[in-house]
């Protein structure tokens, strides 16, 4: 299959470790998947993780051979992919699109915090303190504070996701659209960490790629 683009894939794991999902299922859509790495929350606080994936994305772009660069990720990696896409590798708007799967995007979401066991808050580990309104680090980590570059976004979310309430994806979709981002939302059955090879997930990713890479897709 002809390669249509390079997908810089950022793994999930609550910013604490590495999830099993590696994005390889998306390679069959004509993407060269390049894996990211970044420091975990016990090694460095936010925004070190964004700095790390920016550096990795620059390296991926340097070896892309002129192919468009997309960024994607699952769970915590989806959050990092959204930051990378919306804020840019070097400047806003310098990636072709973002594919974010069941991504936590709002550190102040009370429902998300209610669902966590007492004392177990990945956002607090990431920031070095509990998220709080008016806190600069909390505001910086919230995805919705960085809209406006016009980068296309795909959000995929399970309706029954426990760690990441589906309402986060719905709210972010509205804000992305209002800010002028071409946005695709697939709200589907299932919970967290769905199979990217599942037919509906594969189909929505293919549709998104056809809209983002129309010229290449036509060949």
TORVEX-508593 format. One record per residue (C-alpha): x, y, z; residue in three letters. Coordinates in steps of 0.1 Angstrom, whole numbers, plus 2048, in hexadecimal, padded with zeros to 3 digits. Example, Ala and Ser with C-alpha at 12.3 -4.5 7.8 and 13.67 -1.06 7.14 Angstrom:
! residues 2
+------+-------+-----+--------+
! east ! north !  up ! residu !
+------+-------+-----+--------+
!  87B !   7D3 ! 84E !    ALA !
!  889 !   7F5 ! 847 !    SER !
+------+-------+-----+--------+
This chain:
! residues 219
+------+-------+-----+--------+
! east ! north !  up ! residu !
+------+-------+-----+--------+
!  800 !   800 ! 800 !    UNK !
!  80C !   823 ! 7F7 !    UNK !
!  814 !   837 ! 816 !    UNK !
!  7FE !   855 ! 81A !    UNK !
!  80D !   865 ! 839 !    UNK !
!  821 !   860 ! 858 !    UNK !
!  80E !   85A ! 879 !    UNK !
!  822 !   864 ! 898 !    UNK !
!  811 !   84E ! 8B1 !    UNK !
!  812 !   857 ! 8D7 !    UNK !
!  80A !   83B ! 8EE !    UNK !
!  7F3 !   83E ! 90C !    UNK !
!  7F7 !   831 ! 930 !    UNK !
!  7EB !   84E ! 946 !    UNK !
!  80C !   861 ! 941 !    UNK !
!  819 !   847 ! 959 !    UNK !
!  823 !   82A ! 942 !    UNK !
!  81E !   81B ! 91F !    UNK !
!  7FD !   80C ! 913 !    UNK !
!  7FC !   7EE ! 8FC !    UNK !
!  7ED !   802 ! 8DF !    UNK !
!  808 !   80B ! 8C5 !    UNK !
!  7F2 !   819 ! 8A9 !    UNK !
!  7FE !   7FD ! 892 !    UNK !
!  7DA !   7F5 ! 887 !    UNK !
!  7DA !   817 ! 875 !    UNK !
!  7F7 !   80D ! 85E !    UNK !
!  7DF !   7FB ! 848 !    UNK !
!  7D0 !   81C ! 83E !    UNK !
!  7F0 !   827 ! 82D !    UNK !
!  802 !   836 ! 84B !    UNK !
!  825 !   831 ! 856 !    UNK !
!  822 !   82F ! 87B !    UNK !
!  83F !   83D ! 890 !    UNK !
!  83E !   838 ! 8B6 !    UNK !
!  843 !   854 ! 8CE !    UNK !
!  853 !   853 ! 8F0 !    UNK !
!  851 !   86C ! 90D !    UNK !
!  859 !   86F ! 931 !    UNK !
!  840 !   862 ! 949 !    UNK !
!  830 !   877 ! 965 !    UNK !
!  847 !   868 ! 980 !    UNK !
!  865 !   873 ! 96B !    UNK !
!  85A !   896 ! 961 !    UNK !
!  83D !   8AE ! 965 !    UNK !
!  828 !   8BE ! 94A !    UNK !
!  830 !   8CC ! 930 !    UNK !
!  84F !   8B6 ! 92D !    UNK !
!  83A !   89C ! 91C !    UNK !
!  830 !   8B5 ! 901 !    UNK !
!  855 !   8BF ! 8FC !    UNK !
!  85E !   89A ! 8F8 !    UNK !
!  843 !   892 ! 8DD !    UNK !
!  84C !   8B2 ! 8CB !    UNK !
!  870 !   8A7 ! 8C8 !    UNK !
!  864 !   884 ! 8BC !    UNK !
!  84D !   893 ! 8A3 !    UNK !
!  869 !   8A8 ! 894 !    UNK !
!  87D !   889 ! 890 !    UNK !
!  860 !   877 ! 880 !    UNK !
!  85A !   894 ! 868 !    UNK !
!  87F !   895 ! 85E !    UNK !
!  87D !   871 ! 852 !    UNK !
!  85A !   874 ! 842 !    UNK !
!  867 !   879 ! 81F !    UNK !
!  84E !   895 ! 819 !    UNK !
!  830 !   881 ! 824 !    UNK !
!  816 !   894 ! 83A !    UNK !
!  81B !   890 ! 85F !    UNK !
!  7FD !   887 ! 875 !    UNK !
!  7FD !   882 ! 89A !    UNK !
!  7E8 !   869 ! 8AD !    UNK !
!  7E5 !   857 ! 8CE !    UNK !
!  7D0 !   845 ! 8E7 !    UNK !
!  7C5 !   850 ! 909 !    UNK !
!  7E0 !   865 ! 919 !    UNK !
!  7F2 !   863 ! 8F7 !    UNK !
!  7D3 !   871 ! 8E6 !    UNK !
!  7D5 !   88F ! 8FD !    UNK !
!  7F9 !   894 ! 8F4 !    UNK !
!  7F1 !   890 ! 8CF !    UNK !
!  7D6 !   8AB ! 8D1 !    UNK !
!  7EF !   8C3 ! 8E2 !    UNK !
!  809 !   8BB ! 8C8 !    UNK !
!  7F1 !   8C0 ! 8AB !    UNK !
!  7DF !   8DF ! 8B8 !    UNK !
!  7FE !   8F1 ! 8C5 !    UNK !
!  815 !   8E4 ! 8A9 !    UNK !
!  836 !   8D2 ! 8A7 !    UNK !
!  847 !   8F4 ! 8A1 !    UNK !
!  82A !   90A ! 89A !    UNK !
!  803 !   906 ! 89B !    UNK !
!  7F5 !   8F6 ! 87C !    UNK !
!  815 !   8E3 ! 871 !    UNK !
!  806 !   8C0 ! 872 !    UNK !
!  7EC !   8B1 ! 85B !    UNK !
!  7D4 !   8A5 ! 875 !    UNK !
!  7CF !   894 ! 897 !    UNK !
!  7BF !   872 ! 89F !    UNK !
!  7B7 !   871 ! 8C5 !    UNK !
!  7A8 !   852 ! 8D4 !    UNK !
!  796 !   854 ! 8F6 !    UNK !
!  7AC !   871 ! 900 !    UNK !
!  7A8 !   883 ! 922 !    UNK !
!  7A7 !   8A7 ! 919 !    UNK !
!  79A !   8B9 ! 938 !    UNK !
!  7AD !   8B7 ! 959 !    UNK !
!  790 !   8C9 ! 96B !    UNK !
!  774 !   8B1 ! 960 !    UNK !
!  763 !   8A9 ! 981 !    UNK !
!  754 !   889 ! 973 !    UNK !
!  776 !   87B ! 96A !    UNK !
!  783 !   883 ! 98C !    UNK !
!  765 !   873 ! 99D !    UNK !
!  76B !   852 ! 98B !    UNK !
!  78F !   84F ! 997 !    UNK !
!  798 !   83D ! 9B7 !    UNK !
!  7A1 !   855 ! 9D3 !    UNK !
!  7C5 !   861 ! 9D0 !    UNK !
!  7C8 !   854 ! 9AD !    UNK !
!  7C9 !   871 ! 994 !    UNK !
!  7DF !   86E ! 976 !    UNK !
!  7DA !   894 ! 96F !    UNK !
!  7E9 !   89C ! 992 !    UNK !
!  807 !   886 ! 98A !    UNK !
!  80C !   897 ! 969 !    UNK !
!  80A !   8BA ! 977 !    UNK !
!  81B !   8B3 ! 998 !    UNK !
!  7FC !   8BF ! 9AB !    UNK !
!  7D6 !   8BB ! 9A9 !    UNK !
!  7C6 !   8CE ! 98C !    UNK !
!  7B7 !   8EE ! 996 !    UNK !
!  7A3 !   90B ! 986 !    UNK !
!  7BA !   929 ! 981 !    UNK !
!  7D9 !   914 ! 982 !    UNK !
!  7F0 !   91B ! 964 !    UNK !
!  7FC !   8F7 ! 960 !    UNK !
!  7D8 !   8EA ! 961 !    UNK !
!  7CD !   903 ! 947 !    UNK !
!  7EB !   8FB ! 931 !    UNK !
!  7E3 !   8D5 ! 932 !    UNK !
!  7BF !   8DA ! 928 !    UNK !
!  7BC !   8D3 ! 903 !    UNK !
!  7A0 !   8EC ! 8FD !    UNK !
!  7B7 !   909 ! 906 !    UNK !
!  7CB !   904 ! 8E6 !    UNK !
!  7B2 !   906 ! 8C9 !    UNK !
!  7B3 !   91B ! 8AA !    UNK !
!  7CE !   90D ! 893 !    UNK !
!  7B4 !   8FC ! 87C !    UNK !
!  7C5 !   8DA ! 87E !    UNK !
!  7AB !   8BE ! 876 !    UNK !
!  7A3 !   8A7 ! 893 !    UNK !
!  794 !   884 ! 897 !    UNK !
!  787 !   87C ! 8B9 !    UNK !
!  77D !   858 ! 8C1 !    UNK !
!  76B !   850 ! 8E1 !    UNK !
!  759 !   833 ! 8F1 !    UNK !
!  738 !   83B ! 901 !    UNK !
!  73E !   825 ! 91F !    UNK !
!  762 !   831 ! 925 !    UNK !
!  768 !   832 ! 94B !    UNK !
!  78A !   843 ! 94E !    UNK !
!  781 !   85E ! 935 !    UNK !
!  75D !   869 ! 935 !    UNK !
!  74F !   86B ! 912 !    UNK !
!  742 !   88E ! 919 !    UNK !
!  765 !   89B ! 916 !    UNK !
!  767 !   892 ! 8F1 !    UNK !
!  745 !   8A1 ! 8EB !    UNK !
!  74E !   8C2 ! 8FB !    UNK !
!  76F !   8C4 ! 8EA !    UNK !
!  75F !   8BD ! 8C8 !    UNK !
!  748 !   8DB ! 8CC !    UNK !
!  765 !   8F1 ! 8D5 !    UNK !
!  77B !   8E5 ! 8B9 !    UNK !
!  75F !   8EB ! 8A0 !    UNK !
!  759 !   90E ! 8AE !    UNK !
!  77E !   916 ! 8AA !    UNK !
!  77E !   90B ! 886 !    UNK !
!  78E !   8E9 ! 888 !    UNK !
!  780 !   8CE ! 86F !    UNK !
!  776 !   8B5 ! 889 !    UNK !
!  76A !   891 ! 887 !    UNK !
!  75B !   881 ! 8A6 !    UNK !
!  754 !   85B ! 8A9 !    UNK !
!  741 !   854 ! 8C8 !    UNK !
!  73C !   82E ! 8C9 !    UNK !
!  733 !   810 ! 8DE !    UNK !
!  74D !   804 ! 8F7 !    UNK !
!  764 !   811 ! 912 !    UNK !
!  788 !   81B ! 914 !    UNK !
!  7A4 !   80D ! 8FE !    UNK !
!  790 !   7FF ! 8E1 !    UNK !
!  79F !   7EB ! 8C5 !    UNK !
!  7AB !   803 ! 8AA !    UNK !
!  7A6 !   7E7 ! 890 !    UNK !
!  781 !   7E5 ! 899 !    UNK !
!  76E !   7EB ! 878 !    UNK !
!  75C !   80B ! 883 !    UNK !
!  77C !   81A ! 891 !    UNK !
!  790 !   811 ! 872 !    UNK !
!  775 !   820 ! 85B !    UNK !
!  773 !   841 ! 86E !    UNK !
!  799 !   844 ! 86D !    UNK !
!  799 !   83D ! 848 !    UNK !
!  77E !   857 ! 842 !    UNK !
!  791 !   871 ! 856 !    UNK !
!  7B1 !   86A ! 842 !    UNK !
!  79E !   86D ! 821 !    UNK !
!  794 !   890 ! 82C !    UNK !
!  7B6 !   89A ! 839 !    UNK !
!  7CB !   88B ! 81D !    UNK !
!  7B3 !   88D ! 7FF !    UNK !
!  7CC !   890 ! 7E3 !    UNK !
!  7E1 !   872 ! 7EF !    UNK !
!  7C2 !   85E ! 7F6 !    UNK !
!  7B6 !   861 ! 7D3 !    UNK !
!  7D3 !   84D ! 7C4 !    UNK !
+------+-------+-----+--------+
